[in-house]
């Protein structure tokens, strides 16, 4: 239910693939439309809008732009189904979608396939965005999308129990392990959980562990496999040891976002890695942990660790009917006024840096300073034009590590081989 809120998933996509630059914000070629022809009605495609904050925003746009009205197309809430339907439509050659809201991990794939158009950097206020989020919108050194919402993992913890034990929230893996092993059983809780079911969430958790240890999975926009390293093995070992030693319960191996949120919210977990949306749910009336928890950046081996960036980017379809209007719509949706509503009405983390230091917003959303810190130290998921295959390989190998069927050493070597084969395809 929550992947769109949790990972800030796909909202809009659209545009035009042409070559040379125009003033429209997208590249244009010899057959490019004139300025007048490049303007007109648009279709915005997104995953399901679970919080219903989009229609009022688009109504404001439509009132101000009666000749460039936006029609919203909502695809299934499931990320996999949304991606599959978008790709099917883009491959068909039809002109149904103009602006796409795509998961940050899809930017490289969509750009390499020619489904979205390069954008002019100077057309958008990228300097006003949180620095790391811009990297998620680039491929091969060029801007192919504009960040719309972001996300970074946080460590939720039972503040009441740590206070009772005279402990501070963990900053390192050793501190987390010690507290999970010693404190959680004392109160009848499981120690730590993330999203360990084999799906995209497992790729995120593994990537965070590897990067927190100083390693990486792919480098150079997917051109180089780098996972067979001491750091990557240390990240995998952190997770495997948790299962072997029991501070990661076997139940957690079946958790996605919502299962892990419920476990924490129902008072069954001491520590949880999850996205910022959990803060509001866990603090709501009826939650067993309301007023009893806090959130800090993810820990690492020697101090704060590294989160993976979630969120979504807005892109212009290479077959967009009205690319100038598409670029203007993206500017509107990433403006400071709208980004404020993305947070306050949609419960999605904005990309505008100034909003994280706004006193009024921080009072209403106390996790914003922590989230800002996490985003600024976060990294994108592995960039690759074949990201779907990369993610499936990471999930399969990590599943065997968590099931204790392979050692971290064996897993890192196997994953390096599989990713090498994927990178050589095509």
Secondary structure, 3 states (H helix, E strand, C coil): CCHHHHHCCCCEECCECCCCECCCCEECCCCCCCCCCCCCCEEEEEECCCCCCHHHHHHHHHHHCCCCCEEEEEECCCHHHHHHHHHHHHHHCCCCCCEEEEEHHHHHHHHHCCCECCECHHHCCHHHECHHHHHCCEECCEECCEEEEEEECEEEEEHHHHHHCCCCCCCEHHHHHHHHHHCCHHHCCEEEECCCCCCHHHHHHHHHHHHHCCCCCEECCCCEECCCCHHHHHHHHHHHHHHHHCCECHHHHHCCHHHHHHHHHCCCEEEEEECCHHHHHHCCCCCCCCCCEEEEECEECCCECCCEEEEEEEEEECECCCHHHHHHHHHHHCCHHHHHHHHHCCCCEECEHHHHHCHHHHHHCCCHHHHHHHHHCCECCCCCCCHHHHHHHHHHHHHHHHCCCCCHHHHHHHHHHHHHHHHHCC
